[in-house]
Amino acid sequence: MKGDKSDFDPRPIGIFDSGVGGLTVLGALARQLPGESFIYLGDTARVPYGSKSPRTVERYTLQVADFLLSQNVKALVVACNTASALGLAALRTHCDVPIQGVIQPGCRAALSASKSRHIGVIGTRTTMASGAYPHTLYLLNPKVQVSSLACPLFVPLVEENWLTHPATHLIVEESLKPFIHKKLDTLILGCTHYPPLKPVIKEVLGSEVRLVDSAQAVAEEMELRLRDLIKPTRPGTPQLLNYLVTDVAERFIEVAPRFLDGLPVKNVEMVDL
Ligand code: DGL
């Protein structure tokens, strides 16, 4: 069933991440677009993407997108920062549905939050090595000063739910040391997993540094794009949330609520890409 010729399109929106982290984006989208249904795919068999080579991340991204397109989605949201950094260009030539990544909305949100125009970005090694964030920030505002830093230890801390552990404070402090005297006024959390570490990051960098996580920015941008590029569902359509994972579902079901702000996780199915 393709979208019909009416003003409405009942098909779901596909959203994907390397694992659970993108659920922060799903949560924001589901709240912002209560009439839309979503299929979330977490590539849990191959997470993390953030330590893999650009070629591998691009290949995984195209495979996941193909799977979601085979589920007849009307748009694709790439919630994973690493996949957005490395796979978006290939996806845009590969797919014929609107595609939304997380990097542009995050950069726009940071530029509107920043007064000094000195913005820091943290993310996985692969995202940081791609230069996607500085590149996008300079395109949006050539006067911006950008400092980037890979924080590879943050993802496992959040996966293990070590949010208040003393070791976490130490690791965050040590990882962010290069930023402590940089006088940043805004920091982009350029990774799906970092939002739960906001309190520790604030302790380390000081509460005057504004933290931007792209989940809300993507949701707001998507709402605008939906009006322009995608037809909405008929008014009154109930929202359905379906979850697909590429490895066994148990661990996903256990960890998912930490990223979803209370949204229940039901309908989890394991798929082979
Ligand atoms: N989803 C990834 C990101 O936002 C973090 C986890 C991973 O390395 O796969 O970059």
Boltz pocket constraint, residues with backbone or C-beta under 6 A from the ligand:
constraints:
  - pocket:
      binder: B
      contacts: [[A, 17], [A, 18], [A, 19], [A, 21], [A, 22], [A, 47], [A, 48], [A, 49], [A, 50], [A, 51], [A, 79], [A, 80], [A, 81], [A, 82], [A, 83], [A, 123], [A, 124], [A, 127], [A, 155], [A, 190], [A, 191], [A, 192], [A, 193]]
      max_distance: 6.0
